[in-house]
Each structure stands twice: as C-alpha cells, then as structure tokens.
Amino acid sequence: LLGGGAARWAGRGTGVDDDGLARKRAAIEAALNFHRGILGDPLAVAAALGGRELAAIAGAVLAARQHKVPVLLDGFVATSAVLPLARLDARGLDHCRAGHVSAESGHRELLRELRLDPLLDLNMRLGEASGAGVAILLARAALACHAGMATFTEAGVSSTHD
C-alpha cells in the first residue's frame, strides 16, 4: 500500500530497544516479501497483514462514513488501519480528522500521504487513545466557541467600512 519497506514505517513504538526494532522490521520485511503478489490490492493486504482489531477499526470508520458520523483518528495504528479505505476511494476518509501526530516513526509521513492535518503535535507515544483524548478537548472547545459566537448582526457589527 505504501512503498519504502519496514525501515521507513516501523519505529520503536513505546520504546523497544535496537534488537527489538531490528526484529520488528525483519518480521515486516518477511511478511511483505511473502505477500508481494497482493500488495496492489488494499483489502487483500489488510486481510493478510492486519489483525482483527485493525479490521474492526476500518469497519467502524466505514460505518461512520455511511452514517455521516465524523471520526477523530488517534495515532499510527488507527491511521494505518484506515489506509485501505483511502486506497479504495480517494474520498474515503473525508469524514476523518487526525487527532494528533505521534512520535512513532512514519506517522507524520502517513498523515501527509493521506492528506490529514493533525490537530495536535505533542510528540506523544503513549497509546491508549491519549492523543485523541487531548484532541477531543480542542474540538469541543472549538465547537463551543463556534456555537456561542454571535453573528455580525447580533454583535452590532456594521458591514460598512468607515
């Protein structure tokens, strides 16, 4: 789905050591080599290389799109889970926003590839939806500001320039 191999996309996560990172990247490279014949098919790749949790995320995001529910993506794994949807339909993630960009290697580049601008860039790598938890507070504040803002007419602002 994305080129560059494991070294481009696989990072330390929550802090694996050098040996752990090497094992992680070797496992990814082996999987990519084994499945190289299907790498052009987003759903086949998701089925072969993703787990049930990634399929559940992708399914929930797809269902949200069908029901016109906005989605706030949290972190590299959640963003990776929806990549097949973007590959199947260029507008497949129009209802999604990136809550934040994590410190995980490749997340910033993946967001750029998907044309998703993160709401926050706090160098977080904790997981457990911590980035979305912070980003939702920002989104709620923006909505409250928007909903409570007076119109020019209500505020007595003239449309003429003096």
N, C-alpha and C positions, 0 to 999 in steps of 0.2 A: 504494500500500500504506500509506503514511503521508502525511498532509497537511502543508502548510506550505511546500512548494516548496524550491528549491535553497538559498536563504539559510538555511533552518532546519537543513539536513542537511549541506551541503557546506562543509568548512573548509579550512584551509591544508595539511592533511596533514603532511608533513615540513618544511613551511616555504615554500610558494610565496608570491611577492610579491603585492601588491594587484592588479596586472594579471592575473597567473596565476589568482588566486582569482575575479576577475570573469569570465574566460574559462571557467573550470571551471563556475561557476554558470550562465552563459549556455548552455553546452552541455547541462547537465542540464535547464534550463527548456525548451530546444528539444526535447529528447527526450521530456519529459513532455507537452508540447503535441502533439507528433506522435503519441504513443501514448495520448492521453487516453481513447480509446474502450475501452481494455483495462485501465485502471487498477484495476478491481474484481476482476480475475482474477489471483491471485498467481502462477500458473505462466506465464501469458502475459506478465506483467510481467517475470518472471525471464528468460524466453526473449528478450524484446525488448530489455531494458535491461542484462542481466547478461552477463558473458563466460563462457567455458568454465570458467575457474578457479572462478568462483562456483557454477556448476552442479556442479562436482566437489566443492566443499565441502559443498553442500547434499546431494548424493548420498551422500557419506561419512557425514554426520551422520544421514541417514535410515537407512542401512545399520547404523550403530552402534545406533540405536534398535531395529531389528529383532533385532539380536544381543545386546541388553541390555548394551551397552558404554557406559560414561559418556564424556562429551565435555567437554573444557575449551576453551571458545571464547577466541580471542585477538584482541582488537582490533575496530575498527569494521568493517572489510571482512568478516571472518569472521562477525561478528554479523549484518551486513546480508545475507550470503549465506543465512543460515538463516531470515530473516524470512518468506519464502513458506511454509516448513514450519509456522511458528506461525500463519500466517493460514489455512492449510488445516485445521489441527487445533489447538485451544486447548492440548492436552497434548502437542503435537508436539515440544516441547523439554524435556520433563520430565527427560530424562536428561542435560541440558546444564547447565553452570555457566559463568559468566563469569570468566575468569582475572583480568581487571583491567578497569578503565575507562581508556581512553586520553585523551589531551589533545585528540584530534580532535573538532572541533565536531560535536555531535549524538550522540556515542557514549553519553554518560550518559543522554540522553533516550531513545535507542533501547533501552538496557538496561531503563530504567524501563517503557517501553512493553511490553517482553517479560517483565516481572516477573523479571528476572535480577539478583541482587545480586552485584556484583563482589567477588572475594576480596581484591583489592588496588586501591588508588587512589594511584598513584605519579606521576601526571602524565607518563606515558611516551608517546612518539610515534615511537619508532624503527622499529617494524615488525619483520620477520624473526622473529616469534613471541617477541619478547623478554619481553612481559608474561606469556605462558603459561609461558615458561621459569622465570621467578621464581615464578609462582603454583604450578607443579607442585612446587616445593620446599616450599612451605607445605602443600600437600595431602599430600605424602609425610610431612612431619613430623607432621601431624595423624593420619594413618593409623598411623604408628609409635607415637605416644602412645596411641591407642585400642587398638591390638593388644597393647601391652605393659602396659596398665593392669590392675591387679589388681581383682578384684571385691571387694565389701564383705566377703564371706565369706573370700576368700583373704587380705585385708588385716587380718582380725580386727576389722572394724568391727561393732559391735553395732547391731541395729535398734531397740533400746530407747533411750529418752532418759532420762538421769539428772537 
